[in-house]
Amino acid sequence: MRLRTLLSALLLLSANGLPALADGEFDEIITAADRVRMENYEATRAQAIEEAKAGALAGDLAVLDAVIGKEPQSWSDFDMTGKWECRTIKAGGPVPLVVYDWFKCKVTDDGSGWMLEKMTGSQRTKGRFYSDGDKRLDYLGSSFVAGENPAPYGSGPESDQFGFAFRTGAKEFRIEFPAPHYESKFDILEFRR
């Protein structure tokens, strides 16, 4: 009996020293290719920003610096649902930096979490957010072109998207996409009310 009590106490102590684990849904859904993107996130981000800073126009670079300069904040007490303005920033790759105009996005809650859909513009995304701690969410989605139906996540690297979402203010957040399939090394989708 003493051994069982001691083992239970040790398990409790070791569990309290580790970060809480998610329910596993994200880990079951994410593809192997997106897991690699996730693991290489920091290096991909740094390389793309370095390329952007080496060859971008001053005005576009000022936008990038302002966006990435905003520190992540807690997601607690933040209601993401509703209509948003959103714009894409593409860094690294054939063109060092491209800042697009604002388009329309919306976030809904289907009862099991937040769902994003970019509603306007030629390049779109549709997907779901997953909890990843107080200051970061994971995003798994599908990119598609206006006029097409989005493929379900897991359909292949041409459409699958992985990103980290960060709240950056009372009415703003961003998603950072490492190694998107087309056009750039790193994309940021910026949101504002």
C-alpha positions as CSV (number, residue, x, y, z in Angstrom):
1,M,0.0,0.0,0.0
2,R,2.8,2.4,0.8
3,L,4.5,1.8,-2.6
4,R,1.2,2.6,-4.4
5,T,0.8,5.8,-2.4
6,L,4.4,6.8,-3.1
7,L,4.0,6.1,-6.8
8,S,0.8,8.1,-6.9
9,A,2.5,11.1,-5.2
10,L,5.5,10.9,-7.6
11,L,3.1,10.9,-10.6
12,L,1.3,13.9,-9.3
13,L,4.5,15.8,-8.7
14,S,5.9,15.1,-12.1
15,A,2.6,15.9,-13.8
16,N,2.5,19.3,-12.1
17,G,5.9,20.2,-13.4
18,L,4.9,19.6,-17.1
19,P,2.9,21.8,-19.3
20,A,-0.7,20.8,-19.8
21,L,-1.4,18.7,-22.9
22,A,-4.2,19.4,-25.3
23,D,-7.0,16.8,-25.8
24,G,-5.0,15.4,-28.7
25,E,-7.4,16.4,-31.5
26,F,-4.8,18.7,-33.1
27,D,-2.1,16.1,-32.9
28,E,-4.4,13.5,-34.6
29,I,-5.3,15.9,-37.4
30,I,-2.1,17.7,-38.3
31,T,-0.4,16.2,-41.4
32,A,3.3,15.1,-41.4
33,A,4.1,18.0,-43.8
34,D,2.5,20.6,-41.6
35,R,4.2,19.1,-38.5
36,V,7.6,19.8,-40.3
37,R,6.4,23.4,-41.0
38,M,5.6,23.8,-37.3
39,E,8.9,22.4,-36.2
40,N,10.8,24.7,-38.6
41,Y,8.7,27.7,-37.8
42,E,11.4,29.9,-36.1
43,A,14.1,29.3,-38.7
44,T,11.6,29.8,-41.6
45,R,10.3,33.0,-40.0
46,A,13.8,34.4,-39.4
47,Q,15.0,33.6,-42.9
48,A,12.0,35.2,-44.6
49,I,12.2,38.4,-42.5
50,E,15.9,38.7,-43.3
51,E,15.1,38.4,-47.0
52,A,12.4,40.9,-46.7
53,K,14.6,43.4,-44.9
54,A,17.4,43.0,-47.5
55,G,15.2,43.8,-50.5
56,A,11.8,45.4,-49.6
57,L,10.5,48.8,-50.3
58,A,10.7,51.1,-47.3
59,G,6.9,51.5,-47.0
60,D,6.2,47.8,-47.1
61,L,9.1,47.1,-44.6
62,A,7.6,49.6,-42.2
63,V,4.3,47.7,-42.3
64,L,6.1,44.4,-41.7
65,D,8.1,45.8,-38.8
66,A,4.9,47.3,-37.2
67,V,3.0,43.9,-37.5
68,I,5.8,41.7,-36.2
69,G,6.7,44.2,-33.5
70,K,3.5,43.7,-31.7
71,E,4.0,41.4,-28.7
72,P,1.6,38.5,-28.3
73,Q,-1.1,38.9,-25.6
74,S,-3.3,36.6,-23.7
75,W,-6.3,35.1,-25.6
76,S,-8.4,35.0,-22.4
77,D,-11.5,37.3,-22.5
78,F,-11.0,37.7,-26.3
79,D,-14.0,37.1,-28.5
80,M,-12.8,36.3,-32.0
81,T,-16.2,35.8,-33.5
82,G,-17.6,38.3,-36.0
83,K,-16.5,40.2,-39.1
84,W,-12.9,41.3,-39.6
85,E,-10.7,43.2,-42.1
86,C,-7.7,41.0,-43.0
87,R,-4.7,41.4,-45.2
88,T,-1.9,39.2,-46.3
89,I,1.8,40.0,-46.0
90,K,4.2,37.7,-48.0
91,A,7.8,37.7,-46.9
92,G,10.8,35.9,-48.5
93,G,11.0,34.1,-51.8
94,P,10.9,35.4,-55.4
95,V,9.8,38.8,-54.2
96,P,11.2,40.0,-50.9
97,L,8.0,41.4,-49.5
98,V,4.4,42.0,-50.6
99,V,1.8,43.8,-48.6
100,Y,-1.7,43.3,-49.9
101,D,-4.8,45.5,-49.3
102,W,-7.5,44.8,-46.8
103,F,-10.2,42.2,-47.5
104,K,-13.0,40.7,-45.5
105,C,-12.8,37.7,-43.2
106,K,-15.2,36.2,-40.6
107,V,-14.8,34.0,-37.6
108,T,-17.7,31.8,-36.4
109,D,-18.1,29.4,-33.5
110,D,-19.7,26.2,-34.5
111,G,-19.9,24.9,-30.9
112,S,-16.6,23.1,-31.0
113,G,-14.3,26.1,-31.6
114,W,-13.5,29.1,-33.8
115,M,-13.7,28.7,-37.6
116,L,-12.1,31.2,-40.0
117,E,-13.1,32.0,-43.5
118,K,-11.5,34.7,-45.7
119,M,-14.4,35.9,-47.8
120,T,-12.9,38.3,-50.4
121,G,-9.8,38.5,-52.5
122,S,-8.5,35.9,-55.0
123,Q,-6.5,33.9,-52.4
124,R,-8.6,32.5,-49.6
125,T,-8.4,30.3,-46.5
126,K,-10.9,28.3,-44.4
127,G,-10.0,26.5,-41.3
128,R,-10.1,26.0,-37.5
129,F,-8.2,27.2,-34.5
130,Y,-6.9,25.0,-31.7
131,S,-5.7,26.0,-28.3
132,D,-2.0,26.1,-27.8
133,G,-1.5,27.9,-24.5
134,D,-2.5,31.4,-23.2
135,K,-0.7,33.4,-26.0
136,R,-0.9,31.2,-29.0
137,L,-3.4,29.3,-31.1
138,D,-2.7,26.8,-33.8
139,Y,-4.5,27.1,-37.1
140,L,-5.2,24.3,-39.6
141,G,-6.9,25.3,-42.8
142,S,-7.1,25.0,-46.5
143,S,-6.1,27.6,-49.1
144,F,-8.2,28.0,-52.2
145,V,-8.9,30.4,-55.0
146,A,-12.1,32.5,-55.2
147,G,-14.7,30.6,-57.1
148,E,-13.5,27.2,-55.9
149,N,-14.7,25.1,-53.0
150,P,-12.0,24.6,-50.3
151,A,-10.6,21.1,-50.0
152,P,-10.9,19.6,-46.6
153,Y,-7.7,19.9,-44.4
154,G,-5.5,16.9,-45.1
155,S,-6.1,16.9,-48.8
156,G,-2.4,17.6,-49.6
157,P,0.4,20.1,-49.3
158,E,-0.9,22.3,-52.1
159,S,-3.9,23.3,-50.1
160,D,-3.1,22.4,-46.4
161,Q,-2.1,25.3,-44.2
162,F,-0.6,25.5,-40.8
163,G,-0.1,28.6,-38.7
164,F,0.3,30.1,-35.3
165,A,-2.2,32.8,-34.3
166,F,-1.3,35.6,-31.9
167,R,-3.5,38.2,-30.3
168,T,-1.9,41.6,-30.7
169,G,-4.4,44.0,-29.3
170,A,-7.9,44.6,-28.1
171,K,-9.3,44.3,-31.6
172,E,-6.5,42.7,-33.6
173,F,-4.6,39.4,-34.1
174,R,-2.5,37.7,-36.8
175,I,-1.7,34.3,-38.1
176,E,1.8,33.4,-39.2
177,F,2.1,30.7,-41.8
178,P,5.6,29.2,-42.2
179,A,6.6,27.8,-45.6
180,P,3.3,28.2,-47.6
181,H,3.1,26.2,-50.7
182,Y,3.0,29.2,-53.1
183,E,4.8,32.5,-53.7
184,S,6.7,33.1,-50.5
185,K,8.6,31.6,-47.5
186,F,6.4,33.1,-44.8
187,D,2.9,34.6,-44.8
188,I,1.2,36.7,-42.2
189,L,-2.6,37.2,-42.2
190,E,-3.3,40.3,-40.2
191,F,-6.8,41.0,-38.7
192,R,-8.4,44.2,-37.4
193,R,-11.9,45.2,-36.5
